[in-house]
Amino acid sequence: MPLSQAVPLGLQHVLAMFVGNLTPLLIVTGACGLAGAEFADVQLSLLQNAMWIAGVVTLVQLFGIGPVGGRVPIIMGTSSGFIGVFNSVAASMGGGLVAYGAIMGASLIGGLFEAVIGFFMRPLLRFFPPVVTGTVVLSIGLSLISVGVNAFGGGNTAVDFGSAENLCLALVVLVVILAVKHATKGFLSASSILVGIIVGYVLAAIMGLVLPTTGIGPDGAEYTKAWVLNWDKVAAASWFAIPNLMPVAPVFDMRAIAPVLVMFIVTAVETIGDISGVTQGGMDRPPSNKELSGGVVCDGLGSTFAAAFGVLPNTSFSQNVGLVTMTKMVNRKALACGAIFLILCGLCPKLGALISIMPQSVLGGAAVIMFASIVVSGIQLITREPLTPRNLSIVSVALGLGYGIGANPAILAGAPEMVSLIFGGSGIVAAAAVGVILNIVLPKDEKTFQKDASI
């Protein structure tokens, strides 16, 4: 693939995950009390590191270094799955640099722990047949759809959430993507997400020139509308900055290490689901043992590498799984161009600022269709095998009970804190756990199963 095609195809992957790559850091540093003016330099350094580290770990995942890396078309980035556990650690340790250092220390150890899991992945894969991995992928898609819809409305923290301007902006992006995707062929069709986002970006800039950019909120205070581009943020960003090693000193505390180790098992399961989604949705085949093992090892060692620079654990980005599934673009050179752009954003904060001001509704117009395509990939994985009564039971109970618990975490209000942290934060974890357990306990002989069911 020539660079003239690889660069824009890679750029659309960056646009799809850029905000999600930085948001977990903003949330966790805020929970640790590092969002004030006195910690502005620390937070800025962490955000800068998050960008270039995502690019480096993505390159390793794409092309591999020995047994590290699945060599599959996946974009890596800062995981949001740890937010609940990290917020709990921050609260229990009183916040501050010590609490954030404990999070980094736990991440350093946890990443190595996940890498060990990856090296011993082969004997564990029998617990993840297509019916289980398909259910995990399906749960990933279902959990992301609400995120996409929130972005479609302008972001659920926006005062003007669901306004006519936000919905119009997102709808235009969605229509442009569909038109380019199905009315063109080849390179242009594969670039439909990028084209839609660029059109939405330009439209937002035009709206800022011809429409009121401020409004009065329910509390009577003036606010800036969610679709307005903050050019001051771009002007204030520097052109070049050198990343800092260990901006926050790691602290090793079992109050952080114990729950974080459990979450690294969970993120390994999610990575298995993402790799399965990419190979099924983009290449119409299940992943190989080597791809799964290398992918999980990269996930773990990438998280340890990230923690050395003060960044939260890195993992495969489900948003980009949806993009691969939708476009069928699995060329690793194209994704590598996106990874290089992430590295440049880390070295050139002005580039990062230019992308970070993109209105949420622009991303939402693309996210809705991308995330729904992950659901379709999960269905394809599940139906690779006959939908026997046993498989139907696994999918039904895993989604109904497992995903249902994760989607309604209030049901775990009376459960131990560790249980609610692990299973209440995401339907993916609970669905995966239920699916694995049922795959173990339900008899594989269908005749035996049907006989038992009739009794």
C-alpha positions as CSV (number, residue, x, y, z in Angstrom):
1,M,0.0,0.0,0.0
2,P,1.4,3.4,-1.0
3,L,1.9,6.0,1.7
4,S,-0.6,8.3,0.0
5,Q,-3.3,5.7,1.1
6,A,-1.7,4.4,4.2
7,V,-1.5,7.8,6.0
8,P,-5.1,8.8,5.8
9,L,-6.3,5.2,6.6
10,G,-4.1,5.3,9.7
11,L,-5.2,8.8,10.6
12,Q,-8.8,7.8,10.9
13,H,-7.8,5.2,13.5
14,V,-6.1,7.9,15.6
15,L,-9.2,10.1,15.3
16,A,-11.4,7.3,16.5
17,M,-9.4,6.7,19.7
18,F,-7.6,9.9,20.5
19,V,-10.1,11.3,23.1
20,G,-10.6,7.8,24.7
21,N,-6.8,7.5,25.0
22,L,-6.6,10.6,27.2
23,T,-9.9,10.5,29.1
24,P,-8.9,7.8,31.7
25,L,-5.8,9.8,32.7
26,L,-7.9,12.9,33.3
27,I,-10.4,11.0,35.4
28,V,-7.8,9.1,37.5
29,T,-5.5,12.2,38.1
30,G,-8.6,14.1,39.1
31,A,-9.5,11.4,41.6
32,C,-6.0,11.6,43.0
33,G,-6.3,15.4,43.3
34,L,-3.7,16.1,40.6
35,A,-6.0,18.2,38.5
36,G,-5.2,21.6,40.2
37,A,-3.0,24.3,39.0
38,E,-0.1,23.2,41.2
39,F,0.0,19.8,39.3
40,A,-0.6,21.2,35.8
41,D,2.9,20.4,34.6
42,V,2.6,16.8,35.9
43,Q,-0.8,16.2,34.3
44,L,0.4,17.7,31.0
45,S,3.5,15.5,31.0
46,L,1.3,12.4,31.6
47,L,-1.0,13.3,28.8
48,Q,1.9,13.8,26.5
49,N,3.4,10.5,27.4
50,A,0.1,8.7,26.9
51,M,0.1,9.7,23.2
52,W,3.5,8.6,22.2
53,I,3.4,5.4,24.3
54,A,0.2,4.3,22.6
55,G,2.0,4.7,19.3
56,V,5.1,2.7,20.4
57,V,3.0,-0.1,21.9
58,T,0.8,-0.2,18.8
59,L,3.9,-0.7,16.6
60,V,5.0,-3.6,18.8
61,Q,1.6,-5.2,18.6
62,L,1.5,-4.7,14.8
63,F,4.9,-6.1,13.9
64,G,6.1,-7.9,17.1
65,I,9.4,-8.3,18.8
66,G,10.0,-12.1,19.2
67,P,7.1,-13.5,21.1
68,V,5.8,-10.1,22.1
69,G,3.0,-8.8,19.8
70,G,0.2,-10.6,18.1
71,R,1.0,-9.1,14.6
72,V,-2.7,-8.2,14.2
73,P,-4.2,-4.9,13.0
74,I,-5.0,-3.5,16.5
75,I,-4.5,0.0,17.9
76,M,-3.3,0.1,21.6
77,G,-4.1,2.9,24.0
78,T,-4.8,3.8,27.7
79,S,-7.3,1.4,29.2
80,S,-10.6,2.7,30.7
81,G,-11.3,-0.6,32.4
82,F,-9.1,0.2,35.4
83,I,-10.8,3.5,36.2
84,G,-13.1,2.0,38.9
85,V,-10.3,0.2,40.7
86,F,-7.9,3.1,40.5
87,N,-10.5,5.5,41.8
88,S,-11.0,3.2,44.8
89,V,-7.2,3.0,45.4
90,A,-7.1,6.8,45.3
91,A,-9.9,7.1,47.8
92,S,-8.4,4.5,50.2
93,M,-5.0,6.1,50.1
94,G,-6.1,9.6,50.5
95,G,-5.2,10.8,47.0
96,G,-2.1,12.8,46.1
97,L,1.1,11.8,44.4
98,V,1.5,8.8,46.8
99,A,-1.8,7.3,45.7
100,Y,-1.0,7.9,42.0
101,G,2.5,6.4,42.6
102,A,0.8,3.3,44.2
103,I,-1.3,3.0,41.0
104,M,1.9,3.1,38.9
105,G,3.6,0.6,41.1
106,A,0.7,-1.8,40.9
107,S,0.6,-1.3,37.1
108,L,4.3,-2.1,36.8
109,I,3.8,-5.5,38.5
110,G,0.4,-6.1,37.0
111,G,1.7,-5.7,33.5
112,L,4.4,-8.3,34.1
113,F,1.7,-10.6,35.6
114,E,-0.4,-10.3,32.4
115,A,2.6,-11.0,30.2
116,V,3.1,-14.3,32.1
117,I,-0.5,-15.2,31.5
118,G,0.1,-14.5,27.8
119,F,3.1,-16.8,27.7
120,F,1.0,-19.6,29.1
121,M,-2.0,-18.8,26.9
122,R,-2.0,-22.0,24.9
123,P,-3.4,-24.3,27.7
124,L,-5.9,-21.6,28.7
125,L,-7.4,-21.3,25.3
126,R,-9.6,-24.3,25.7
127,F,-11.7,-22.1,28.1
128,F,-12.3,-19.7,25.2
129,P,-14.0,-21.4,22.3
130,P,-15.8,-19.3,19.7
131,V,-19.0,-19.3,21.6
132,V,-17.3,-17.7,24.6
133,T,-15.0,-15.2,22.7
134,G,-18.0,-14.3,20.5
135,T,-20.0,-13.5,23.6
136,V,-17.2,-11.4,25.0
137,V,-16.9,-9.5,21.7
138,L,-20.7,-9.1,21.6
139,S,-20.6,-7.7,25.2
140,I,-17.8,-5.3,24.1
141,G,-20.0,-3.9,21.3
142,L,-23.1,-3.6,23.5
143,S,-21.1,-1.8,26.2
144,L,-19.7,0.7,23.7
145,I,-23.0,1.5,21.9
146,S,-24.2,3.7,24.8
147,V,-20.8,5.5,24.7
148,G,-21.3,6.2,21.0
149,V,-24.8,7.5,21.6
150,N,-23.7,9.8,24.4
151,A,-21.0,11.2,22.1
152,F,-23.7,11.5,19.3
153,G,-25.5,13.9,21.6
154,G,-22.4,16.0,22.3
155,G,-21.1,14.1,25.3
156,N,-23.1,13.4,28.4
157,T,-21.3,16.1,30.4
158,A,-22.2,18.8,28.0
159,V,-24.8,21.3,29.2
160,D,-26.3,21.3,25.7
161,F,-26.4,17.5,25.4
162,G,-28.9,16.4,22.8
163,S,-29.2,19.9,21.3
164,A,-30.3,20.4,17.7
165,E,-26.8,21.5,16.8
166,N,-25.1,18.4,18.3
167,L,-27.5,16.0,16.7
168,C,-27.3,17.7,13.3
169,L,-23.5,17.6,13.4
170,A,-23.4,13.9,14.3
171,L,-26.1,13.1,11.8
172,V,-24.2,14.8,9.0
173,V,-21.1,12.8,9.9
174,L,-23.1,9.6,9.9
175,V,-24.7,10.3,6.5
176,V,-21.4,11.3,4.9
177,I,-19.7,8.0,6.2
178,L,-22.6,5.9,4.8
179,A,-22.6,7.8,1.4
180,V,-18.8,7.5,1.0
181,K,-18.7,3.9,2.2
182,H,-21.4,2.7,-0.3
183,A,-21.2,5.1,-3.2
184,T,-17.5,4.8,-3.7
185,K,-14.9,1.9,-4.0
186,G,-11.4,1.1,-3.0
187,F,-9.3,3.6,-1.1
188,L,-12.0,6.2,-0.8
189,S,-14.6,3.7,0.5
190,A,-12.1,2.5,3.1
191,S,-11.4,6.1,4.2
192,S,-15.1,6.8,4.8
193,I,-14.7,7.4,8.6
194,L,-11.9,9.9,8.0
195,V,-13.9,11.7,5.4
196,G,-16.9,11.9,7.7
197,I,-14.9,13.2,10.6
198,I,-13.2,15.9,8.5
199,V,-16.5,17.0,7.1
200,G,-17.9,17.2,10.7
201,Y,-14.8,19.1,11.8
202,V,-15.2,21.7,9.0
203,L,-18.9,22.0,9.6
204,A,-18.3,22.7,13.4
205,A,-15.8,25.4,12.4
206,I,-18.4,27.0,10.1
207,M,-21.1,26.7,12.8
208,G,-18.9,28.6,15.1
209,L,-18.8,31.5,12.6
210,V,-22.5,31.7,11.9
211,L,-24.3,30.4,15.1
212,P,-24.2,31.6,18.7
213,T,-21.4,29.8,20.5
214,T,-22.7,30.4,24.1
215,G,-25.9,29.8,25.9
216,I,-27.6,30.0,29.3
217,G,-27.7,26.8,31.2
218,P,-30.5,25.5,33.6
219,D,-28.7,27.2,36.5
220,G,-28.7,30.6,34.7
221,A,-25.0,30.5,34.1
222,E,-23.4,31.1,30.7
223,Y,-21.7,28.1,29.0
224,T,-19.8,27.4,25.8
225,K,-21.7,25.0,23.5
226,A,-20.2,21.5,23.1
227,W,-19.6,21.7,19.4
228,V,-17.4,24.9,19.6
229,L,-13.7,24.4,18.6
230,N,-11.3,25.7,21.3
231,W,-8.6,27.3,19.1
232,D,-7.0,28.9,22.2
233,K,-6.0,25.4,23.4
234,V,-4.2,24.8,20.1
235,A,-2.5,28.2,20.1
236,A,-1.2,27.7,23.7
237,A,0.3,24.2,23.0
238,S,4.0,24.0,22.2
239,W,5.5,22.7,19.0
240,F,7.9,20.3,20.6
241,A,8.3,18.7,24.0
242,I,10.6,15.9,25.3
243,P,8.7,13.1,27.3
244,N,9.7,12.7,30.9
245,L,10.6,9.3,32.4
246,M,9.0,8.6,35.8
247,P,7.2,11.9,36.2
248,V,5.6,10.3,39.3
249,A,7.7,7.9,41.5
250,P,6.2,4.5,41.8
251,V,5.0,3.2,45.2
252,F,4.5,-0.5,45.9
253,D,1.5,-1.0,48.2
254,M,-0.6,-4.2,48.5
255,R,-3.8,-2.1,48.8
256,A,-3.3,-1.2,45.2
257,I,-1.4,-4.3,43.9
258,A,-4.1,-6.9,44.9
259,P,-7.1,-5.5,43.1
260,V,-5.0,-4.3,40.1
261,L,-3.7,-7.9,39.6
262,V,-7.3,-9.1,39.3
263,M,-8.1,-6.4,36.8
264,F,-5.1,-7.5,34.6
265,I,-6.7,-10.9,34.3
266,V,-9.9,-9.2,33.2
267,T,-8.1,-7.0,30.6
268,A,-6.4,-10.2,29.2
269,V,-9.8,-11.6,28.6
270,E,-10.9,-8.4,26.9
271,T,-7.8,-8.4,24.7
272,I,-8.7,-12.0,23.6
273,G,-12.1,-10.7,22.6
274,D,-10.7,-7.7,20.7
275,I,-8.2,-9.9,18.8
276,S,-11.0,-12.3,18.0
277,G,-13.2,-9.5,16.8
278,V,-10.5,-8.1,14.5
279,T,-9.6,-11.4,12.9
280,Q,-13.3,-12.4,12.5
281,G,-14.5,-9.0,11.4
282,G,-11.6,-8.1,9.3
283,M,-10.3,-11.4,8.0
284,D,-13.3,-13.8,8.4
285,R,-11.3,-16.3,10.5
286,P,-10.7,-17.0,14.2
287,P,-7.3,-15.9,15.7
288,S,-4.4,-18.3,16.0
289,N,-2.9,-19.4,19.3
290,K,0.2,-17.4,18.5
291,E,-1.7,-14.2,17.8
292,L,-3.6,-14.5,21.0
293,S,-0.6,-15.3,23.1
294,G,1.6,-12.5,21.5
295,G,-1.3,-10.0,21.8
296,V,-1.8,-10.6,25.5
297,V,2.0,-10.5,26.2
298,C,2.2,-7.2,24.4
299,D,-0.8,-5.9,26.4
300,G,1.0,-6.8,29.6
301,L,4.5,-5.6,28.8
302,G,3.1,-2.5,27.1
303,S,1.3,-1.6,30.4
304,T,4.5,-2.0,32.4
305,F,6.3,0.2,29.9
306,A,3.5,2.8,30.1
307,A,3.7,2.8,34.0
308,A,7.4,3.6,33.8
309,F,6.4,6.9,32.2
310,G,3.5,7.5,34.6
311,V,0.8,6.4,32.2
312,L,-2.1,4.0,33.0
313,P,-2.1,0.5,31.6
314,N,-2.3,0.1,27.8
315,T,-4.7,-2.3,26.1
316,S,-6.3,-3.0,22.8
317,F,-8.8,-0.4,21.8
318,S,-12.3,-1.7,21.1
319,Q,-13.2,1.4,19.1
320,N,-10.6,0.5,16.5
321,V,-11.9,-3.1,16.4
322,G,-15.1,-1.6,15.2
323,L,-13.3,0.5,12.6
324,V,-11.4,-2.6,11.2
325,T,-14.7,-4.6,11.1
326,M,-16.5,-1.8,9.3
327,T,-13.8,-1.0,6.7
328,K,-12.2,-4.4,6.4
329,M,-8.9,-2.5,6.3
330,V,-6.4,-4.9,8.0
331,N,-3.2,-3.5,6.4
332,R,-0.6,-3.2,9.2
333,K,1.3,-0.5,7.3
334,A,-1.7,1.8,7.4
335,L,-2.2,1.3,11.1
336,A,1.5,1.8,11.6
337,C,1.1,5.3,10.1
338,G,-1.5,6.0,12.7
339,A,0.9,4.8,15.4
340,I,3.6,7.1,14.1
341,F,1.1,10.0,14.1
342,L,0.4,9.2,17.8
343,I,4.1,9.3,18.5
344,L,4.4,12.7,16.8
345,C,1.4,14.0,18.8
346,G,3.4,13.0,22.0
347,L,6.4,14.9,20.7
348,C,4.4,17.8,19.3
349,P,1.7,18.9,21.7
350,K,0.2,21.3,19.2
351,L,-0.9,18.3,17.0
352,G,-2.4,16.6,19.9
353,A,-4.3,19.8,20.9
354,L,-5.6,20.1,17.3
355,I,-7.3,16.6,17.6
356,S,-8.3,16.9,21.2
357,I,-10.6,19.9,20.5
358,M,-12.7,17.8,18.1
359,P,-16.4,18.0,19.2
360,Q,-17.7,14.8,20.8
361,S,-20.7,14.9,18.4
362,V,-18.4,14.6,15.4
363,L,-16.8,11.5,16.9
364,G,-20.3,10.2,17.9
365,G,-21.5,10.2,14.3
366,A,-18.7,7.8,13.5
367,A,-18.8,5.8,16.8
368,V,-22.4,4.7,16.6
369,I,-21.8,2.7,13.4
370,M,-18.4,1.5,14.4
371,F,-19.5,0.1,17.8
372,A,-22.5,-1.6,16.3
373,S,-20.3,-3.4,13.9
374,I,-18.5,-5.0,16.9
375,V,-21.8,-6.5,17.9
376,V,-22.1,-8.0,14.4
377,S,-18.6,-9.5,14.7
378,G,-19.6,-11.1,18.0
379,I,-22.6,-12.6,16.4
380,Q,-20.4,-14.0,13.5
381,L,-18.1,-15.6,16.0
382,I,-20.9,-17.2,18.0
383,T,-22.5,-18.6,14.8
384,R,-19.2,-20.1,13.6
385,E,-20.4,-23.2,15.4
386,P,-23.9,-24.7,15.4
387,L,-26.3,-23.0,17.8
388,T,-26.9,-26.1,19.8
389,P,-29.0,-25.9,23.0
390,R,-25.7,-25.9,25.0
391,N,-24.3,-22.9,23.1
392,L,-27.6,-21.1,23.2
393,S,-27.6,-21.5,27.0
394,I,-24.0,-20.1,27.3
395,V,-24.8,-17.0,25.2
396,S,-28.2,-16.4,26.7
397,V,-27.1,-16.7,30.4
398,A,-23.8,-14.8,29.8
399,L,-25.6,-11.9,28.2
400,G,-28.7,-12.0,30.3
401,L,-27.1,-12.4,33.7
402,G,-23.4,-11.5,33.1
403,Y,-23.8,-8.4,30.9
404,G,-27.1,-7.5,32.7
405,I,-25.2,-7.2,36.0
406,G,-22.5,-5.1,34.5
407,A,-25.0,-2.8,32.8
408,N,-26.9,-2.4,36.1
409,P,-24.1,-2.3,38.7
410,A,-26.5,-1.1,41.4
411,I,-27.6,-4.8,41.9
412,L,-24.1,-5.4,43.5
413,A,-24.6,-2.7,46.1
414,G,-24.6,-5.3,48.9
415,A,-21.7,-7.4,47.5
416,P,-18.1,-7.1,48.8
417,E,-16.3,-4.1,47.4
418,M,-13.9,-6.2,45.3
419,V,-16.8,-8.0,43.6
420,S,-18.5,-4.8,42.8
421,L,-15.3,-3.2,41.5
422,I,-14.6,-6.1,39.1
423,F,-18.1,-7.0,37.9
424,G,-19.9,-3.7,38.3
425,G,-17.7,-1.6,36.2
426,S,-18.4,-3.3,32.9
427,G,-20.7,-5.9,31.4
428,I,-17.8,-7.4,29.5
429,V,-16.1,-8.8,32.7
430,A,-19.3,-10.4,34.1
431,A,-20.4,-11.8,30.7
432,A,-16.9,-13.3,30.2
433,A,-16.9,-14.9,33.6
434,V,-20.3,-16.4,33.2
435,G,-19.5,-17.7,29.7
436,V,-16.2,-19.4,30.8
437,I,-17.9,-21.0,33.8
438,L,-20.8,-22.4,31.8
439,N,-18.4,-23.6,29.1
440,I,-16.7,-25.7,31.8
441,V,-19.7,-27.0,33.7
442,L,-22.2,-27.7,30.9
443,P,-21.7,-31.2,29.4
444,K,-20.3,-31.0,25.8
445,D,-22.3,-34.1,24.7
446,E,-25.5,-32.6,23.3
447,K,-27.4,-35.9,23.8
448,T,-26.5,-35.9,27.5
449,F,-27.3,-32.3,27.8
450,Q,-30.7,-32.7,26.2
451,K,-31.4,-35.7,28.4
452,D,-30.5,-33.8,31.5
453,A,-32.6,-30.9,30.4
454,S,-35.7,-33.1,29.9
455,I,-35.3,-34.5,33.4
